[in-house]
Amino acid sequence: MKANQITTGILVDEKEVIAVELSNSQGTYVKLFNYGAIINKFVVKNAKGEAQDIVLGFDDFEGYISEDYLANYPYFGAVIGRYANRIKNGEFTVEDVTYQVPQNNGNDCLHGGDAGFDKKVWDIIELTETPNPSVVFHYYSEDGEEGFPGDLAVQLRITLTENNELILTYQADTDEATPINLTHHSYFNLSPNGGDIKSHYHQMNAANWLEQDDNFVVTGKLIPVEGTAHDFRKGKVFSEGWDEVNGYDQTYVLDKTYGDLTLASKTSSEESGLTLSVYTTEPVAHLYTAKHLNVKNGKGGKSYGEFGAFCVETQHAPNSINIDEFPTTILQPEQIYHQTTIYKVTL
């Protein structure tokens, strides 16, 4: 088991971008950057014993800040904050004060605004090899950043276990009541040769999904999955009965007790024999099958196109800051925000 860091010599906002490598005795290797706390590589052995990278990204860090990539930006592998997914009209009220945050997706705020946590250089405050290789990233978001109130200190520990679990443990505190809704945005493809994910088999423990408006903003209405293409409870391939034009870009309410660490979804590829299981303490998971993916010069010079990956974004419900019936996303000064999400790979 190993954990080490590598300087890149690249500065973003006058802070150095550093790569972190974690590996275990199973041959699993994870590479991260402190910029956006990005998961750059997640290499595992497939059923044939071949080393296979299951996340999309770039060979070098420069790809993540290139003009072409940012022009059609898919948030590859990054932590999203302060607020994942969409906030209706970029507006919310906390303790009788109304706040306006960037409307960077039509009239709505997407993934924390123009420069969310995905575009920040995080500090590395700990790097350890025992009992499991792990790194702790820290980011201090000042009051008013992207229009959000309060100074918010966020800590993220990423740990690789001997059981091929990549554990993301988040913690945060604030000096003023503020919304917080963090998620991770890796794009996964379990096929050994890439391509699309239409034949991936997906199972999700969710009896309801959340209605969305024309710009994919959650309205607050729960819709039963029974008898619809959104029913993944017994498992099916992504393309079975789906919208062939748009695929999936919906939020599913997990059948669980809020706060418990439970299985959210399992996705597998017959070609590689790999299964990715996602566990979380969060109440919902947003499933995205990458309809709008359009990235050139990815790893090995590959281009990534529509349906070339899937995302399982564990979080609180999008726009729940504006929906009183949903679990609150307001963090108070006397509270500590906690979240755990685990990506486990098995054969």
C-alpha angles and dihedrals in degrees: 000000000000140000124183141150132226126201115228098193088229120127125205116183087350092300123112120247110229129191120218123201125201124182139169136201091263091071093256115145129188125188122193138177124216086224103094088345082267121190099220100174135016106180120184136163114258128210091281091053092251121142107245129184108218100189130073121235143101136302091233134031093243089074091068093060100036119126093237093052095047091049090068098021118190099175094241111209097334136136111249122217167208083002126006122219121353136343113196111251088346088273137121141153127233120183093343094310117114118215130198117208127181118300094215097151108053105295092336137082115246127198098341101316137277096333110018130166089290090071098045129098106236124208119246106225101167138021119179139168101198139104081358130347109265144156130207118213122193131196128181112205111196126222109276097022106150086351097295119135127240137025106280123195114198128190125188124188116195115194132182115206133198088252091064093255118147104203121199113194116184128193130174142169134189141197093218135034107275141160117255128178115158129186141161122243110201118153109222130200116175096186112108092225100039114228120129128334098224092117095047111119113232133190125182130178098227129121093183139039128198124255114239133199124233091285094049094258114150112245100194097254119123117216121198114239091212110124094004137102087255093071106109096151094111093030133249140175114280094245096053106114094337130143099271092205101047107017111195129334102149141121119240125203106227119229098238147098107275112253097021117119103240142151112280102175147346123209126182142180121214090204096060100024088229125139124194114203120191121205123185147168089216124104100230142029124209112215117205123177094192102252091163098043112133114155127151128204098021123158111335089004092293123153118224117214140175116318089011093130145002132233128205104194110190113203147110115297114289113255090012087134083076098040113077094193093063125080108280122260093194114116115203125209092250092052136081119218114225131183134161127192124175129197108198123186121203139163 
